[in-house]
Amino acid sequence: MATVLDRPTVESIGHEPSARSSGADRLTGIGFMQWLVASLLVGAGAVHFAMAPSHFGESTAEGVGFLVAAWLQILLAVAVVFRPARRVAIAVVAVSAACIAAWVVSRTAGLPFGAHAGHAESVTIVDGVTVTMEAATVVLAAMMLSRAVLRFRSNGMALVAIVGVLALTSALIGAPEARNHAAAAHGVHGVHARGTTASSAAATGPTDLNGHHIHGVKAQDVAAEAQPDKPLDPNTRAVLQQQLVLARATAMRYPTVASVVAAGYHVIGGFGPGSGAHYIGGGRGGFGGSFDPSKPLALIYDGTSPTSQIVGLMYYALGNTPPEGFAGPNDHWHRHSNVCLKGIDVLFPPDSDVTQAQCASVGGSFMNITGWMVHAWVVPSWDSPAGVFSHENPNLRCADGTFNTDTIGRCQGT
């Protein structure tokens, strides 16, 4: 009895059907190579289908691109099985190579279109394995142009290949990086050490102060912070000096948590290693108008006890592009994704990468992307080794001296 792996009368690639074809020139059944190429195409297409909604949330152009790639790969998989002509094999090579080229561009120079045009994305295990499957289809489809390859038949090996590829595809779609793949690729959160280069951040993704891979701050903003500070001309340096003096004076008006609470401020999100505890209150600034160093949105402290010390400031601005901010090009503004709010309060520490379910469980509103923020570590003895405008300050540690946090960004044991 014939099985699905023994479908009859499939023409050999490179030998289109003709009235003069003899039985010896025809191959019957579906070869192992056809099943393997088709499985890989289905796997890559399924991943593109699964990731499309996430990318639609970031950019319509990217979402459409994922759907187009998915449909092309699924249709080619069907053609490889039921009509393995030479032109089909060439189409598989062309489509797979185009997908790989688009991926390489997106991870190096950045795609020339969409909401993240010109910004390099970071590599995740999902897209890394998917592009590997596409590379395999290029090689295998090219091999299918050989008649000798098509002669190989093995139902057992074909079944193993199909099950293996489907299992790998299921694992990719179920991986943590796939739950918000666009955010994982376009944005990653947490500390990015000033010594790490932008290229390495794009290649492996930023890590926290413990070296763990993390997700949440926009990737292009992290890459920008990875660049070394640029030298300033004398006039710009003089303006920046005046701004920093004013910022420091503003911070020192509230030297402790007790003093800032007495002034009507309250903590948002609690303490997070590297980022401290942010307090906001009356007279909040930074939502519009020209930049003013004396009007930060938040004052940052090294803890939440009454005696905790002021360490820096956080400024905030709305808009599609970073504000001018401090004089010069070295104040690297960033945005956060996956934030839980209740009114204007942040319910979890910064960079927690909170899920919608976690946010809903505490009655919060889930925010996909925030406005622009920059920290200024201007308090004496609290200078950040990563720079005055670094995203996080390595001097801010948990009580045990580490940066170890739980799943929502709080120090372990607190």
N, C-alpha and C positions, 0 to 999 in steps of 0.2 A: 504494500500500500504506500502510495507516495505521501510524503509529508510536506509541510510548508518549506522545509529546507531542500526539497527535491523538486521544485517547480520546473516543468519541462520547457524545452524549446526556447532557450534564451540565446540570442545571437551573439557571436563573438565580437568583441570590440575590434574595430578596424575592418570588419567584414560585414557590411550592411547587407540585408537580405536581398537576394536576386534569384531569378528563375533558374539560373545555372548552378546555384549552390548545391553541392552534394551533401549527403548525410554525414560524410566524413569531415566536411568543413564546418559542421554545426556542433555547438556545444549544448548539451541539455542540462537542466538543473541550474541552480544558483551557486556560484563558486564561493569558497571561503573568503576570498578577498573582497567580493561584492558585499557580503554580510558585514565584514569588518568595517569597510568604508562607510556603508549605510549606517551602522551603529554609531560610529563616531560623529557622523553628520547629525543624526537624531539627537545625540547627547549634547553637542554644541548648540543646536537649535533650541533644545529644551531649556538650556541654561539662559540663552538669550531671551526666550519667552518669559521665563521666571523673573529675570532681572529688569525687564522692560518697565513695569510699573514704578519701580524705584527710580529709574532714570527719567521717566516722565515727570516725576516729582521735582527733579532738578532742572530738566531742560526738555522741552517738547522735541527739539531736533534730535537729541540723543535717544529719547524714547522711540521715535520713529525709526531711527537707524537700527536699534536693537530688534524691532519687529521685522524690518525688511531683511536683516541678516538671518533671523530665525526662520522666516518663511522660505527663503532661498535654500537654506540648508535642509529643511524638511522635504521640500519638493525635489531637491537633488538626491536625497536619500531614496525616495520612491523611484526616481529614474534609474539610479544605480542598480536597484534590485530588478526592476521590470523591463528596463530598456538600456542595458549597459553599452550604448554605442560609444564610439570614439569621441564624438562631440560632447557627450555627457561627462566623460572622464576629464576632458579639457575644461569644461565648465566648473567641475568640482575643484580643480586646481586653481582656476582663476578666482572663484568666489572665496575659497579658503585663504588664498594669498592676499586678497583684498582685505579680508577681516583681520589678518595678522598685521598687515601694513597699517590699517587704521588704529589697531591696538598699540603698535610701536609709536606712532605719532602721538597718540593720546598720553602715553607714559613718558615721552621725552619733550617734545616742543609744545604739546597740547593741540587739541583739535581746532581748526580755524573757524568753527561755527558753534552755535549754542551758547548757553548761559555762562559756560566756563571757557570760552574761546581763548586760546593762547596760554592756558594754565595746564601744566603737566599734572596728571593724576598719579596716585600711588598704586603700587601693585598689591593685589590681594590674592589669596590662594584660589578664589573662585575664577578670576579672569586668567590667572597664571596657568591653571590646569586646562581651562577651556582653550586657550591659545595653543597649548601643547597638543590637544586633540586636533585642532585645526591644522597644525603643522604635520601631524601624522597623516591626515587625509591628503595633503599635498603629495607626500611621498608615495602613499599607497595608491592613490588615483593615477599617478604617473606610472607606477608599476603595472596597473591594469591595462595599460596600452600594449603590454606584451601578451601575446596569445598563450604563451607557456604558463603564465601566472594564472590565467583564467581556467586552465585545465585542472588546477588543484581543487579537489572536492573533499570536504571533511565535515560531515554533519555535527560530529561531537565538538570539534574545535570551533565551528561556527556558533554553536549554542553557548560554549564557554565565553567566546568573544562578546556575544550579545549581552549575556547576563553580566559580564564584567563591566562593560561600558555603561549599562543601565544602572548598575550598583554605584559606580563612580559618579554618574550624573546625579543620582539621588543624594549622595553624600555632599556633593557640591551645593545643590539647591538647599539642603538642610543645614549647611555650615553657618556658624554665627555671622561670618562676613556677608552672607547672602541676605540676612534679615533686613539690612538697609545698605545694599551694595553701593549705591551711588554715594551715600555719605562716607562709606569706607574708602571709596576710590577718590572722591573729590575732597573729602575732609577728614582729618584725623586730629584728635585732641590730645591735650596734655603737654608736658614739657618737651621742648625740642632743644637740646643742648646747643649752645652757640658754636661749639666746635664741630658739630655735624654739618656736612655740606648739603646744599639743596638737592644735588643729584642723588645722594644716598637716601635722603628723605623720600624722594619720589620713587626710588627703587624698592625700598623695604618698608616705608611707612615710619613715622616718628615713633619714638618710644618715650615712656615716662622716666622718672629719675631712677627707677629700678631696672630699666632696660626692657620693660614689658611693652609689647605693641598695644597701642591704644587708638581709639577712634573718637572724633567729635569736632575739633577746630578745623576750619577749612584748609585744605591741603596747600592751596596757593599762598595763604597767609603764613602758614608754617614755613613754606619754602622761602618766602620773602625774608622772614626773620632769621633764617639760616645764613643769609648773606652777611659777610662782615660789614661793620659800620663803615660808611663812606666818609672820607675826609671833608671837613667843612672849610669854607672860606672865612676870613676874619669877620666879616659883617654878619654872616649867618651864625657863627659861633657866639658873637656878642649878644644877638637876639635870644639864642637858646639859653645862654647863661642867665639872662634876666628872667626868662620864663621858668627855669628850674628853681631860681631863688624864690620866685613867687609861689611856685608849687610847694616848695619845702616849708615856707612860712604858713601856707594854708594847712598843711599836714600837722604842723606843730601846734596849731590852735587846739587840737584835741589829742594830747599825748597818750591817753589811756582809753580803754573801753569805757571805764566809768565816766570819763569826761564827755565822750561822744554820745553815750546813752543819755546823760543829763541834758544834752543839747537836742534831744528828740530823735536821735538816730537809732536804728535797730538793725540787727544782723540779718543777712539773707543767705540761706544755704548752709550756714555753719562754716567750720574751718576745713580747709583742704590743704594738704602739704604742697608746697610750691606756690600756691595762690593765696593762702592766708584766709582770714575772715573778713568779708566785705560788709560794711555798715553804710546804709543810706538813710536819709532823713530830709528835713525841711530844707528848702533852697536848693534842691537837686538841680544840677546843671547838665549841659552837654546834649540836650535833645534838639537843639536848633540854634540858629544864629552863628556868629563867629566864635572861634575857639577861644576859651578863656582859661588859663592855667589855675585861676583861683576858684573855678567852679567844677570840681570833679563830681562825677555821679556818686562815687563811693570812696570811703576811707578804709584802708586795709590794715588789719592788726594781726599780731602773731598768735592770737588765740581769742577765746570768747569770755575769759574771766575778767572781772573788773580791773585787774592790774595789767592785763595784756597791753603790749606796747604798739604804738603806731609804726608802720613799716613802709607805707607807700600809699599811692592814690590810683584810682581807676577812672578813666574818662570814657564817655559814651557818646556816640553820634549816630544819627540815622542817615539813610541815603544808599544809593546803589554803589557808590565808590567811597573809599576812605577819605576822611576830611583832611584838610591841610595840617591841623594839629600843631605839634611843636615844630620849631624852625628846623629845616634840614630834612634829609630823607631817611633818618634812622629810627623814627618812631613807627614801628611796624604794627599797624592796627590789624586786629583779627576779629573774626566772628565765630560764634559757637552754633552748633546744630544740636538738635535733640535736647531741648531745655524745657523744664517743667516750671510753670509760673502760676501764682495765685495773686491776682491783681498785678502789682509790680514786684512782688516778692519772688525770689528764686527758691524753690523748695528743696533743692538738692545742691551740693557743692558744685562749683564750676567743673566742667570736663567730666561729668559723671556719665554721659552718654545714656541718659535715662530713656527707658522704653515708654511707649504710650500707655501700656498697662500699669507700669509703676506710677506714672503720673496720675492716671485716673484713680488709682487706689487711694491717693491722698487728696483727692478733690481738686487737682490742678488742671491747668490748660497746657496742652503740649504745643511747643513752638519749634517749628522746623529750623528756623535760622534767626539769629539775633541781629541787632545793629552792630556797628563797629565799636571796638573797645581797644584801649591801650593802657598798660600799667606804667606807672612812673615810680621807680624805687628811689625816692629822693631823701629818705630819712637817714641821717648819719648813723653809721654802724650797721645799717641794713642794706647797704649797696648789694646789688645782685651781681655775682660773678659773670652772669651771662649778658650783662649790660643794663643800663638804666631803664630801657624800655622793653626788656625781655618779657616774654609771655609769662614766665614763672620765675620765682626766686628760689634757688636751691638752698638758701639759708632757712627757709620756712619748712620745718620738719614736724613730724608727729612727736608726741611726748616721749616715745621710746627712741627718738633719734633717727628713725627711718622715714621712708616715704610710703610705707605699706598701707594700703587702703582696702576697704571692702568693695563690694560690687557697685555701690553707689557713691564712691569717692570719699568716704569718711575714714579717718584713721582707725585702724583695727583696735578693738578693745574700748572704743568710745561710744 
